[in-house]
Amino acid sequence: MSDGFDWRSRYTPLLDWLADSDRHEWRSQVENRLERVFETSPHGDLPRWLAALTSLPAIPRVAADFQSPTVQLSSPEPLDNETFGQIESGLRGLMPWRKGPFEFFGVHVDTEWRSDWKWERIAPQLSPLEGRVVLDVGCGSGYHCWRMLGAGARRVIGIDPGILFLMQFLAVRDYLPSAPPADLLPLRMEDLPPNLSLFDTVFSLGVLYHRRSPLDHLLELKSALKPGGELVLETLVIEGGPTETLMPEDRYARMRNVWFIPSVEMLQRWLERTGFRKVRAVDVTPTTTEEQRSTDWMQFQSLPDFLDPRDPTLTIEGYPAPIRATLVAEKPA
């Protein structure tokens, strides 16, 4: 099925790299997963998303900026109105856009999340990414993957099972004049083989609270790291001491699949108990309705709709409003 979508050629550089890295087992798993996603059991909306992706017009001599807050693609020549309209129409065919922001040749995609704010808070606190092989778990549209590449990473692999996110990632990647060492795979963390030990840095941003077994997730993340590698973990937290964790009765901020929201001290304990060392919190920030909100590019409900209208320090269910913490830890050498 793929309606002309040649996924094999797109992923050949990554598959070759996996073979060269002596991770043949994962290479085979990745190839099988891609075949299922694009040929055996494709998502029902895949033809529509592919039509939007392929409708984006070709632009010569594209330049990319992955170091600015907005991931930007630009052309040395101004676009005519027809081409500009084709770009905007194609990108709107890939809505909703949740993580960003992006700019495609003057078309500004104002995403639900100001993901640049998170990056600017945490990036100065991390080990330099220059020359590192990086994994971004739950990467969404790949916004942070591009920022990691802009920070000098040697290779970036994002994983997220959302096929729409992959299409949004390819909307950027397909415009680049040469294939960058960045890929988004429609995988879950459990699709990685155990004891992979492949990555210098692993990011897990906004994933842990969706896991029924957060400690197993931490062990999976550690397994993906090389000895001495760095974990960057961001998740929801509550205020409280070293024994406190919130488990919502049902939904949290109208999200169904939120399981455990620990205090920062409890989260540090989880990391230490799962074998990480040098654990430190580098950022603790309440999520505001300026950082997460509905936009013209994400027109569904967002954080302002998930808070108690009479008391915005609480969610609509009466739990403490979202606070997110980022912790950095190291896998023992």
Number of C-alpha atoms within 10 A of each C-alpha: 13 15 11 8 14 10 15 12 10 14 18 12 16 18 20 12 16 18 15 10 11 11 16 15 13 18 19 13 15 21 15 12 18 19 17 13 19 18 15 13 12 16 15 8 10 18 15 11 22 19 14 20 22 14 15 20 15 12 16 13 13 15 14 21 15 20 15 10 18 21 23 20 20 19 15 11 11 11 14 8 9 9 16 17 15 15 23 17 14 20 24 17 17 20 18 20 25 23 24 23 20 21 18 21 22 16 15 15 24 20 24 26 23 19 19 19 12 19 15 11 14 18 16 10 15 15 13 14 19 14 13 20 23 26 28 22 23 22 27 27 27 27 26 24 28 24 22 27 23 18 17 17 22 17 22 27 20 27 26 21 17 17 22 22 26 22 20 23 22 18 21 21 18 16 21 17 13 8 13 15 15 22 24 26 19 21 21 13 16 11 13 19 15 14 14 17 16 20 24 21 27 25 22 21 21 17 18 23 19 18 14 13 12 19 16 14 19 20 17 18 29 28 19 24 25 21 16 16 23 26 27 23 23 24 23 26 28 22 15 14 12 14 12 17 20 17 14 16 10 12 16 23 23 17 11 12 14 22 22 20 26 25 21 27 20 19 25 21 17 16 26 15 13 15 15 22 17 13 17 15 18 17 15 18 14 15 15 14 15 12 16 18 20 21 18 14 18 20 14 12 13 18 21 18 16 19 24 17 12 8 11 16 15 17 22 21 17 14 17 18 25 23 16 20 23 24 22 24 23 23 23 15 7
